[in-house]
Amino acid sequence: MHARVPGWLRAGRTERQVAADIADAILEEGHARVDFTIVGSGPNAASPHHEISDRALQPGDAVVVDIGGTMPSGYCSDCTRTYVIGAPPPEFTAYYRVLQGAQEAACAAVRPGVAAEAVDAAAREPITAAGYGEFFVHRTGHGIGLECHEDPYIVSGNAEPLQPGMAFSIEPGIYPGRSGARIEDIVVCTEQGHERLNHATRELVCVDAR
């Protein structure tokens, strides 16, 4: 799905228009229903749970796109990627690199027996070390299956040990105020460690501003 998103991100289009295209594609690609389409552009990218608006995308905007639906089997999907229209905002590239490292570190921490809160800590440590800790304002992840949000929650204070077969999101974010970014994959704990179920690039995708 996310491979198609850059084609819908053009300056002058509204968040609502982009979200409508994404919703149509979610159904075209086999989901039984659309659960959510978050498209947060510019300052709206700094709001983790932003709802779509009529704001028009502008050159220099970061755009957080968080999408999910339910398959005919009843299982849910969820994935977030961040894009930029034209040249990235000031300092954006630096904190996006930090975010990439944090998401990688959290995924690498997943294995049987590890506490859910240890995965949250693995995401927070590099973000805090780089000086962005105050801008990571939500839990690192949530379980997903027949419900979009369920146990195990990947958050400080949850000492539940991970077990093979558990599926959950790993979605650290950095939201300094003028813009924001989030990278989310669904990860399954396996006997050997972990497997990511999302394969769209995690590199920053810059879309032509024209």
N, C-alpha and C positions, 0 to 999 in steps of 0.2 A: 504493500500500500504506500509506504513512505517514498518509494522510488518514483511514484507518480506526483507527489505533492509539489515539487518545484515547478511543474507545468501550470499549476494554478496560482502561484504566488507572483503577482505582478503589481507594481505600483499603480494605485488608483482603484484596485479591486478592494472590496470590503471584507472584513473578517467573516461576515455572514455569507457572502458569496462563495468564499473559499470553503467554508464549512459545508455548504450545500453540495458542492462538487465532491468533497470527501465522503459525505454521507451516501451519495449515489454510488460511489465506487465501492464502499464497504459492502453494500448489498450486491453489487455486480460481481464482486469477487467471492461470494459464497456465504456471507453471514445471513442469518435469519432476521436479525434486527440490528439497528444502530443504537448503541447505548450512550455515546457521547462523542462530540467533536469540539474540542477546545482549540481555538485559534486565537492566540494572544500576541498582538503586534505592538512594537514600540514600547511605551510605558506599560501597556497591558501585559507584556511578557513577564513583568515583574510580579504579577499576581498569579500564584500557583493554581488557583481554582477559578481563573477568569472565565466568564461566560462570553460567548460571541457577541459582538456589537456591530454597529454600522461604521466603525472607524475604518477609514481607507488606509491601506498599506502605503508606506512612503519609503523613498530611498533612504538607506541607512537603518531601517528597522530590523531588529531581531524579531523573529516570529517563532513562538513555541507552539507546536502542533501535537496535541495529545488526543489519541483516537482509540475507540474500542467498540466492540460489538459482541453479539452472542451468535455462536455457530448453531446450525441445526441440531447438533449433538447436545446442545445446552451449555457447552463450555464457552467461557468468555475470553476475549482478547483485549490487549491494552499495550500501547507503545507510544513513546514520545520521542520526537526529534526536534532540534532547533535549527532554524534557517536564518539567513540574513539577506535582505534585499539590497543588492549593490555592495558597497564597502561597509565593513562592520563598524559599529559605534566605537568611540574611543574606549580603550581598555578592555573591550569585549573579548578580543582574541586571547588575551592573557588569561582571563578567568575561565574562558571556555576550555583552554588546555588543562587548567587545574581540575575542572569538572570532569573531563575525560579521564584523567588519572584517578580521580575519586571513584568513578563508576567502575573502572577496571579493578581497582583495589577491593571494592566491595564484592564484586563477582568472584574474584580470586579467593576471598575469604570463605566462600560457601563450601561446606563439606559436612558429612554426617557428624552429629555430635556437637557442632559449633552452636553456641547460643545465638538466637536471632539478634540480640542486642550487640553482639560482637561484629556482625555484618554492618549494622548501623554505624558503629564506632569506626570501622574500616573506611567507610565513606566520609565520615566527618573529619577524621584526622588530617588528611592532606588539605582539605578545604580550610580548616582552622589554621593550619600551619602557614598557609599562603595569605592569611589575613582576611578571609571571607567568611569566617564562621558565623558571624551574626546574620549573614544573608542566606543561610541554609535554614529555612524556617519550618520544615515539615519532616515527618518520618522518612526514612530511606525507602520503605516499601510496605507492601501489603500482600497477603495471600490472594490467590485467584484460582478459580475453578468454575463451579456452577454458580458462584456469585463473583461479581467483579472485585469486591472487597471482603475478605474473610481471613481467618487465621492461616498462617502465622503472620503477625505484624512485625515488620523489621524496624524496631524502634527501641530506644534506650528504656531499660526497665523490663524488657521481655526476655527472661532467661530461658525460655523454652528451647530445647536443643533441636536443631534441624534434623530431619529424617529423610531418607531416600523416598522420592516420590512427591515431596512437598514442592509446590509451585508458587512463586511469589515475584512481585516486581522489585527491581532495584532501580531507583529513580532519584538520585541526588539532584539538587538544583541550587543555583546561585542567582539571587535576585537583588541586585544592588539598588534598584529604584527606577533608574532611567531606562533599564532594559532588564532582561533576565534570560536564563537558559536552563534546560533540563534535558537529561538523557535517561530514557527508561527502556529496559528490557525485561521480559519475563524470563525468569531463571528457574530451572528445576534442580533440586538437590538430587544427586545420583550417588551410587555406591562409591564411585571414585572421586567425586567432587561436585561438579556442576555442569549443566548444559544450558546455553542460551537458546531461546526459541525465536528471537528476533534477529534478523541478519542485515537489515538496512544499515548503510554506513553510519558510523558514529563520528566521522569527520564533519567539520563544519561545512555546510553546503551554502555557497553564496550564489544567489539567483540574480540574473541580469536585471538591473533596475529599470530598464526601458519597458 
